[in-house]
Amino acid sequence: MAGFHVIGVMSGTSLDGLDLSYAHIFRERNKWRYELLQARTLAYPEKLQVRLARAIDMSGLELSRLHADYGHFVGKSLKRFIQSNRISPDFAAVHGHTVFHQPRKGFGLQIGDGAAMAAESGITIVNDFRATDLALGGQGAPLVPVGDELLFSEYDFCLNLGGISNISYREKTGKRIAFDISPCNMALNFYAGRLGMKYDADGLLARSGCLLPTLKERLDALPYYAALPPKSLGFEWFHDQFLPVTEQFASQASVQDILHTITEHIATQIARTCRQAKTKTKPGKKKTLLMTGGGALNIYLRERIEALCGMKAAAVDKKLVDYKESLIFAFLGVLRMQRRPNCLCSVTGARRDNIGGAVYLP
């Protein structure tokens, strides 16, 4: 049961901080298992957060500088995390921060210089997990479903509510399917920011608002929702497709009403997806739902999802809710080091399962 002791590092599109999970990952009775030993979220320094938020509009020179600076920030954060917890990880697996996601054009960009991370932290770094899948014609996302398949297979549906909502499930054929459903915290945080808040705590603002039927109809009609998987979303889609619709109502409606309507839209799309997924999974048993990510802590959003889906989310430890993605990135790093596939073509549409991740030595 020796296994690996790994730090997984995740930076989401909602810019709510850097998640670090220190885990023991091992095989027992021919099954992968984990122990989540330590976890912490580090807030971004304000200046860095502002730069990350505007990265999509930067020049090549500015973006290259941010790539290096962000790598040094992550490396120093890893070093502090290691020292404060008195741990000795074998390596760290780092998602990086997504700036561009345009799989139809064959490229994406997760910034964070792996060499800078290794130099600052003093440990081996695995990062850049999406590039190989993109080169093989895939979406390069989502990556977490490998962990859903090998670490959380007891759940029928794994739903993550981060900047973007996504789902993972196994069809009755045995094939793992996963895709992005809709924007989530990315949209909710954007409008909470209009009132000077980082996020809508417990969904209280949304709960106090009223439904804007025309806005919801227009959001539900966005072409992405009719597309079949494999499919994935990025900030570009939110900025170019989603935001122009909601902004048409921003001068006439309250922030609370817009948040209420977006919340209902998110829950509607998730419920529609779950209903369709139920028809593709094995019949005959009550379906189980694992709901994780920052949005799972939004009480109003969670209530609406459960009500429309007709399923209660499984009761799990809050640490798992908060840190499942960074935990799975630690696992993706283990698979990379063992030269096992860590990206599924059934999820991304790539020509084959593949092994993603570049390795940087300290």
C-alpha positions in Angstrom: 0.0 0.0 0.0 3.0 2.3 -0.5 1.5 4.2 -3.5 2.2 7.9 -4.1 2.0 11.0 -1.9 1.0 13.8 -4.3 -0.2 17.4 -4.3 -3.0 18.2 -6.8 -3.4 21.9 -7.7 -6.5 23.3 -9.4 -7.3 26.8 -10.6 -10.9 27.2 -11.8 -12.4 29.6 -14.2 -14.3 31.3 -11.4 -11.0 32.7 -10.0 -11.9 31.9 -6.5 -8.4 30.8 -5.5 -5.8 28.1 -5.8 -6.9 24.7 -4.5 -4.2 22.4 -3.1 -4.9 18.8 -2.1 -2.3 16.5 -0.5 -3.3 12.9 -1.0 -2.1 9.4 -0.6 -3.1 7.5 -3.8 -2.6 3.7 -3.9 -3.9 0.4 -5.3 -5.6 -2.1 -3.0 -7.3 -5.3 -4.2 -6.9 -4.2 -7.8 -8.7 -0.9 -7.2 -7.4 2.7 -7.0 -8.0 4.3 -3.6 -7.2 7.6 -2.0 -6.8 9.3 1.4 -7.2 13.1 1.3 -4.7 14.1 4.0 -4.4 17.9 3.8 -6.3 20.6 1.7 -6.3 24.3 1.5 -7.5 27.1 -0.8 -5.2 30.1 -1.3 -6.7 33.4 -2.3 -5.0 35.1 -5.2 -3.3 38.4 -4.5 -5.5 41.1 -5.8 -3.1 42.3 -8.5 -2.6 38.7 -9.8 -6.3 38.1 -9.8 -6.9 41.2 -11.9 -4.3 40.1 -14.4 -5.7 36.6 -14.6 -9.2 38.0 -15.2 -8.0 40.1 -18.2 -5.5 37.5 -19.5 -7.8 36.7 -22.5 -7.3 40.3 -23.8 -3.5 40.5 -23.2 -0.8 40.9 -25.8 1.6 38.0 -26.4 4.2 39.8 -24.4 1.9 40.4 -21.4 0.6 36.9 -21.5 4.1 35.4 -21.6 5.0 37.5 -18.5 1.9 36.3 -16.7 2.6 32.7 -17.7 6.0 33.0 -15.9 4.7 35.0 -13.0 1.9 32.6 -12.4 4.3 29.7 -12.5 6.5 31.3 -9.8 3.4 32.1 -7.7 2.2 28.5 -7.8 5.7 27.2 -7.1 6.1 29.4 -4.0 2.5 28.5 -2.9 3.5 24.8 -3.1 6.7 25.4 -1.1 4.7 27.2 1.7 2.1 24.4 1.7 4.8 21.7 2.0 6.6 23.5 4.8 3.5 24.4 6.8 2.2 20.9 6.7 5.7 19.3 7.1 5.0 16.9 4.2 7.3 15.2 1.6 5.3 14.8 -1.6 6.6 12.7 -4.5 5.5 15.4 -7.0 2.7 17.9 -7.7 0.2 17.7 -10.5 -1.0 21.2 -11.6 -3.9 22.0 -13.8 -2.8 25.6 -14.7 -5.1 28.5 -15.3 -7.2 28.3 -18.5 -7.0 31.4 -20.7 -8.1 30.1 -24.1 -10.3 27.0 -24.8 -11.0 26.6 -28.6 -10.9 22.9 -29.3 -12.7 23.3 -32.7 -9.6 25.2 -33.8 -7.3 22.6 -32.2 -5.9 24.7 -29.4 -6.2 25.8 -25.8 -4.0 27.4 -23.2 -3.5 26.7 -19.5 -0.8 29.1 -18.3 1.7 28.5 -15.5 5.3 27.8 -16.3 6.1 24.3 -15.1 9.8 25.0 -14.9 9.2 28.0 -12.6 6.9 25.8 -10.4 9.6 23.2 -10.1 12.4 25.7 -9.4 10.4 27.5 -6.7 8.9 24.4 -5.0 11.9 22.1 -5.2 9.7 19.2 -6.3 8.8 17.5 -9.6 5.9 19.1 -11.4 3.4 17.6 -13.9 1.3 20.1 -15.8 -0.1 20.8 -19.3 -2.5 17.9 -19.2 -4.7 18.9 -22.1 -2.3 19.4 -25.0 -1.9 15.8 -26.1 -5.7 15.3 -26.3 -6.1 18.5 -28.3 -3.4 17.3 -30.7 -5.4 14.0 -31.2 -8.5 16.0 -32.2 -10.2 15.9 -28.8 -11.7 18.7 -26.7 -8.9 18.5 -24.1 -11.7 18.5 -21.5 -13.2 17.5 -19.2 -10.3 15.7 -17.6 -11.8 14.8 -14.2 -13.9 11.8 -15.6 -11.0 9.5 -15.4 -11.0 10.0 -11.6 -14.8 9.6 -11.6 -14.4 6.3 -13.3 -11.5 4.9 -11.1 -12.1 6.6 -7.7 -15.8 7.4 -7.5 -17.4 4.6 -9.6 -20.0 3.9 -6.8 -22.0 7.0 -7.9 -24.2 6.9 -11.0 -23.7 10.6 -11.8 -20.8 12.9 -10.8 -21.9 16.6 -11.1 -19.3 19.3 -10.6 -20.5 22.9 -10.1 -17.5 25.1 -10.7 -17.1 28.0 -13.0 -18.7 25.7 -15.5 -21.1 22.8 -14.6 -20.2 19.4 -16.0 -21.4 15.8 -15.6 -19.8 12.4 -15.8 -21.6 9.0 -15.9 -21.2 5.5 -17.2 -23.5 4.3 -19.9 -25.0 0.8 -19.8 -22.6 -0.1 -22.6 -19.8 0.5 -20.0 -18.5 3.7 -21.7 -17.8 6.7 -19.6 -19.5 9.9 -20.9 -18.8 13.4 -19.7 -19.3 16.9 -20.9 -19.8 20.5 -19.8 -23.5 21.4 -19.3 -23.6 25.2 -18.7 -21.8 28.1 -17.1 -22.3 28.1 -13.4 -20.2 30.1 -10.9 -18.7 32.0 -13.8 -22.1 33.6 -14.5 -23.3 33.8 -10.9 -20.1 35.5 -9.6 -20.1 37.9 -12.5 -23.5 39.3 -11.5 -22.8 39.1 -7.8 -19.8 41.4 -8.6 -22.2 44.0 -9.7 -23.2 44.4 -6.1 -19.6 44.4 -4.9 -19.7 40.7 -3.8 -17.3 38.0 -4.8 -20.1 35.5 -4.9 -23.8 35.0 -4.0 -23.4 33.4 -0.5 -25.9 30.5 -0.1 -27.8 31.9 -3.2 -29.5 34.5 -1.0 -29.5 37.1 -3.7 -30.9 34.7 -6.3 -33.5 33.4 -3.9 -34.8 37.0 -3.3 -35.2 37.6 -7.0 -38.0 36.8 -9.5 -37.9 34.9 -12.7 -37.5 36.7 -16.0 -39.3 34.3 -18.4 -38.0 35.9 -21.6 -34.4 35.9 -20.4 -34.7 32.2 -19.4 -36.2 31.3 -22.7 -33.4 33.0 -24.6 -30.7 31.3 -22.5 -32.3 27.9 -22.8 -32.4 28.4 -26.6 -28.6 28.9 -27.0 -27.3 26.5 -29.6 -24.7 24.8 -27.4 -27.5 23.0 -25.4 -28.7 21.2 -28.5 -25.3 20.0 -29.5 -24.3 16.4 -28.8 -21.2 15.5 -26.8 -18.3 15.5 -26.9 -18.5 19.2 -26.1 -17.0 21.7 -23.7 -17.2 25.3 -22.7 -14.7 28.1 -21.9 -14.7 31.7 -21.0 -14.9 32.7 -24.7 -18.3 31.1 -25.0 -19.5 32.8 -21.8 -18.3 36.1 -23.0 -19.5 35.9 -26.6 -22.7 33.8 -26.4 -24.1 33.9 -22.8 -23.2 37.4 -21.6 -24.7 39.3 -24.6 -28.1 37.7 -23.8 -28.1 38.5 -20.1 -26.7 42.0 -20.6 -29.8 42.9 -22.7 -31.8 42.7 -19.5 -29.2 44.3 -17.1 -30.4 47.9 -17.5 -34.1 46.9 -16.9 -33.9 44.2 -14.3 -32.4 44.0 -10.8 -29.3 41.9 -10.2 -31.4 39.7 -7.9 -33.8 38.9 -10.8 -31.0 38.1 -13.2 -29.3 35.9 -10.6 -32.6 34.1 -9.9 -33.1 33.5 -13.6 -29.6 32.3 -14.3 -29.9 29.9 -11.3 -33.1 28.5 -12.7 -31.5 28.2 -16.2 -28.5 26.3 -14.7 -30.8 24.0 -12.8 -33.0 23.4 -15.8 -30.1 22.5 -18.0 -28.6 20.1 -15.4 -32.1 18.5 -14.8 -32.6 18.0 -18.6 -29.1 16.4 -18.9 -29.8 14.1 -15.9 -33.1 13.0 -17.4 -31.5 12.1 -20.7 -28.6 10.4 -18.9 -30.9 8.2 -16.9 -32.2 6.7 -20.1 -28.7 5.7 -21.0 -27.6 4.1 -17.8 -28.5 0.7 -16.4 -32.2 0.5 -15.3 -33.6 -0.9 -12.1 -32.0 0.9 -9.2 -32.3 4.3 -7.6 -29.7 6.6 -9.1 -27.0 8.2 -6.9 -25.7 11.7 -7.4 -22.3 13.1 -6.2 -22.4 16.9 -6.3 -19.2 18.8 -5.7 -17.5 22.1 -6.4 -18.2 25.6 -5.1 -21.7 25.7 -6.5 -22.7 22.7 -4.3 -22.4 25.1 -1.4 -24.9 27.5 -2.9 -27.9 26.3 -1.0 -30.5 27.8 -3.4 -28.9 26.4 -6.5 -28.6 23.0 -4.9 -32.2 23.0 -3.9 -33.3 23.9 -7.4 -31.1 21.2 -9.0 -32.4 18.5 -6.6 -36.0 19.6 -7.1 -35.8 19.6 -10.9 -33.7 16.5 -11.2 -35.8 14.5 -8.7 -32.6 13.3 -6.9 -31.0 14.2 -3.6 -27.3 14.7 -3.7 -25.3 12.2 -1.7 -24.1 13.4 1.8 -20.3 13.6 1.6 -17.6 15.3 3.6 -17.3 19.0 2.9 -13.6 18.6 2.2 -14.5 16.3 -0.8 -17.1 18.8 -2.0 -14.4 21.6 -2.0 -11.4 19.6 -3.2 -12.5 16.8 -5.4 -11.1 18.4 -8.6 -7.7 19.1 -7.1 -7.7 15.5 -5.6 -8.4 14.1 -9.1 -5.6 16.1 -10.6 -3.2 14.5 -8.1 -4.6 11.2 -9.4 -4.1 12.2 -13.1 -0.5 12.9 -12.1 -0.1 9.4 -10.7 -1.5 7.9 -13.9 0.9 10.1 -16.0 3.9 8.9 -13.9 2.8 5.3 -14.4 2.3 5.9 -18.1 -1.3 4.9 -17.9 -4.0 6.7 -19.9 -5.4 9.7 -18.0 -7.7 11.2 -20.7 -10.6 9.2 -22.2 -11.5 9.5 -25.9 -15.1 8.6 -25.0 -15.3 11.9 -23.1 -13.2 14.2 -25.3 -13.7 12.8 -28.8 -10.0 12.3 -29.4 -8.8 9.6 -31.7 -7.7 7.4 -28.8 -7.3 7.4 -25.0 -4.1 9.2 -24.2 -1.5 10.2 -21.6 -1.3 13.9 -20.9 1.1 15.9 -18.8 4.6 17.4 -19.2 7.1 16.7 -16.4 9.5 19.3 -15.0 12.3 18.3 -12.6 13.4 20.6 -9.9 
